[in-house]
Amino acid sequence: MIKYNTLGELLQAYRKFNNISQLDFAISMGVDVRTAQRWENNATLIKQTMEDELIKNTLIPHQIIRNLNSSIPIPTYFDFVIRKYSISRLGMVTPDVEWVKRHIDIYTESITGIKTEADFNDIYKYISWQYTPKNKYSIEVLKKASEICPSLNIIMRNQGGYYTGHYCVLPIRKYIYQKLKNREMSNSEITIHDIVEDVIRDKPVYYTISHSAETNDLLEYLLAAIMRYFQENENGDFTVASFSNRHDTRQLSKQLGLNPVWHQEDENQLQNNIVFSEGNFVDSIF
């Protein structure tokens, strides 16, 4: 994570990360380039009426905007690749799965199943930003998985209703999983027919392609919810797999007992540095 002391620093870093010009950024925000320049030079703050537009266009978490878009900004650490922030250096450490396991009952009402169009649109916006077209699945697949496994497809929002994180797990058929594992097909080729209809009867492979949380604390709540599902599942004979470009997810996957199967590096888009892992969770969560 990098520490940002002002909103101007953050906006400049955002443009550099996404390789867009100041003019393109201004157009996306519906303002003239001089206004964008004033924001980046910290000559003026962004009006609160424009904050929602900034969040929508940049996917920068709401809390970071509030911290920095102030006459007395609160310095904040942020990582554009994983969309995670922290107020202190201590908050940058990847969560400990063993701690989550010991506190498996931690709960927050801010986590719900993915149900509304706003839920699907917010998550799919993140998925579309996170992965190339070849590596992302369709919104129809997300909706089907959420219908079959509502406890494994969850979203988190803050008190203001802003999206703060999600966890999505696809219960896919085993032969589809083998094709993905052998790199005979891509995530974009997964269809709603590849999602099992009954997880007890069909014994799927639980395939995680996308998750996100703006802070480690929020991620711990999401992880606890996911781990509770598997602990409460009477049939412990299941396979899980992970497809991720996040460096923190690679550490979490290792803690959860998943082993790397293959690695793919995209030199043009470093945020799509993919690791495919598999395991069974038995030793790590029971």
N, C-alpha and C positions, 0 to 999 in steps of 0.2 A: 504494500500500500504506500501511497505517496501523501504527504501532508500538504493540504491546501489551506492557506491562510486567508485568502480572499476569494470572492466569487469570480473576479477577473481571471485569476490563476486557473480556476477550475474550468472556465469556459474555453480558455486557450488550450488547455490540455484536452478537453473534449474534442475540439476541432482537429488537433494534431492526431489524436487517437483514431478519429474517423476520416482523416485526410480530406477535410472539406474547407473551403475558403470562408473568409469572414462574410463575403457577399452571400454565399449559399446559406450560411447560418442565419443571416439577417432575413433572407427570403423565407426560410422555413418558419421563422418566428413572426413574419408579417410586419417587420419593421425596416426602416432604412439602415444602411450600413453605418451611418454615423452613430445611430443609437447603439448598435452592436459594439462599435468601437468604444463608446463611453462605458458600456458595461465591462468590457475587457480591461479598460484602463482604470476601473473603479472610480470613475468620475461621477457616476450616478448609480443608484440601486435599481433593480427591476421592480416595477410596480407589482403589487400583490395580485392584481387582476391578470398579470402576464405569467405568474408563477406556474399555473396549471398548464399553460401552453408550453413552457420550458420543460416541465416534467414529461409531458406527452411527447415532445420532439426529441428529447435527449435520453430518456429512461434513467436520468439521474434521480436517485431517491429524494422524496419530498423533504425529509429531515435535513439532508445536506444543504438544499436550497435555503431552507429556513435558517440553518446555522450560519451560512455565509452571506446571505442577502440581508445584511443588517448593518446598522451604523457601527455596531461593535460586534464584528464577526467572531464566531467560535471556530477556531482552527479544527479541521476535520481530516482524518485519513480516509482515502478512497482508492479502490482498485476498479478501473473501468472494465477489466477483463471479466471479473466475477461479480461486478455490481454490488460490492460490499463496502461498508464504511465503518469507522470506529472513531471515537473521540480520543482514545488513548492508544499507545502502542501495545498495551496488554490485551486490548480487544482484537488484535490482529492474529492471535494464535488460533490455529484450527481447533474446533471443539474436540473434546475427549469423549469418544464413544463409551468408554467405561464409566465416565461420570453420568452420561445420559442413561446408561443401563441401570445405574444405582438410583437414579431419580426418574425412572420410567413413567411415573404418574404425574409429572409436571404437565400442567394443562392451562390453556388460555382460550377464552371465548372468541378471540380474534381469528382462530382457525375454523374454517368451515369447508364443506364439500364444494367442489367446483360445479356451480349450477346455472348462474345467470349468464347472459350474453356478455355483460361487462367482465365477468370472471374469465370467460374463455378468450375474450379479446385482449385483456391485459396479459394473460399468460402467453398467448400466441404471439403477441408483440415481442415479448422477451425471447421466445423460441426463435422467431424470425431474425432477431438481432443476434442471437447467440450462435446460430448455425447457418451454414450455406444451404441453398435449396436442396441439394442432394442429401444433406445430413439431417434435415428436419422432417418430421411426420406431419400429416395434415390435421387441420382443426377438427375434421370429422372423426378421425381416429382418437383424438383427445376426448371428444364428446362421448364416444362409445366406451372408452376405458373408464371415464368418470361415471358412466351409467352402471357398468359391471362392478367396478371397485371404487365406490365413493370414499371409502376409508383410506385409500392409497392415492387418491387424486384430490389434493387439498390446496386451499389458497388462504393466505393471511392478509388481513387489512388492518390499518391503524384506526384510531378513533375518528379520524377525519374521513375515513373511507378510502384512503389511498392504498394501492397495492404495495405490500412489503415483502412478499415471498410466496413460494408455492413448491409443491412436490408432486411430480407426476410419474406414475408407474403403469406401464402397459402390460396386462396379462395376455401374453401372446402364445400362440401354438408352438409346440416344440420344434416342428419341422421348419417353421419360419425362423425361430431362433438359430437353428443350425445354419441356415442360409446366411443370416447376419453374421454369425460367428465365423463362417468360412469366407465371408466377404463376397458372397454370390449375389447379394442384393443390398440395397441401401435403405436407410430409414424412410426415405421419401416413397419407397415402393410398398410400405406397409399399408394395408387397407383395413376397413372395419371388419372384413371377413377373417382377418388374421387374429382378431381379438376373440378369446374364448367366450362362450355364453355362460358357462357355469364353472367357477374356479375350483369347486370341490370335485365335480365330476371330471373335468377336463385336465386338471393338474397343469396349469400353464407355467411358463417361465415368466418371472416377474422382471420386466425390462424397464430400467430407469434411464430415460434419455434427458430429462430436464428437471432441474430444481434450482431454486435460488432463494436467498434470504439476505436482507440488507445488513443484518448484524449477526454475529455469532450467537447471541442470546436467542434471536428468532429462529436461527437454524436448529438450535437445540430443541426448541419446542416442536418443530417440524419432524426432526429425527425421532423424538420420543413418540410422536403419533404414529409414524411409520413402523417403528420397532414394536409398539404395542400390538399392532395388527398381526405381526408374525408370531409374537409370543402367545397371543390368544388363539391363533390358528391351531386347531386340533391335529392337523396333519403337518408334521414338521419336515416331511420329505418334499422339499421344493427347491427349485433352482432360481437364483437371482443373477441378473447381469446389469452392467452399468456401461453407458456410452457417454463419455464426458470430455469436455475441453477445459475444465476448471482444475487448477492445481490444488485447490483445497479438497475437491472431490476425490482426487487421486489418493490423498492422505486418508480421507474418511473411508474410502473403499478398502484400503489396506487394513485399517482398524476393524472393519466389518468382515474381514476374512475373504475378500474378493482378490482374485489373482489376475494380473494382466494377461490378455490373450494376444492382442496385437496393438500396434501403435501407428498412428498416421500423423505426419507433420505437414501442415500447409504453410509453405514459406510466404505466401502472399497474404494470408490472414492468420497471424499467429494465435489469435483467440480461438482458432479452430484446430488446435493441437490435440488430436483425439486419442483417448485411451479406451479400449474395450476390455472390460473385466468381467469375471464370472465367479460364482461361489454359491454357498448355501445358507449362510448366516448362522448355522447351528452352533458353532463354537463361540461366536461373538455375541449373540443376543439371548442365549438360553442359559 
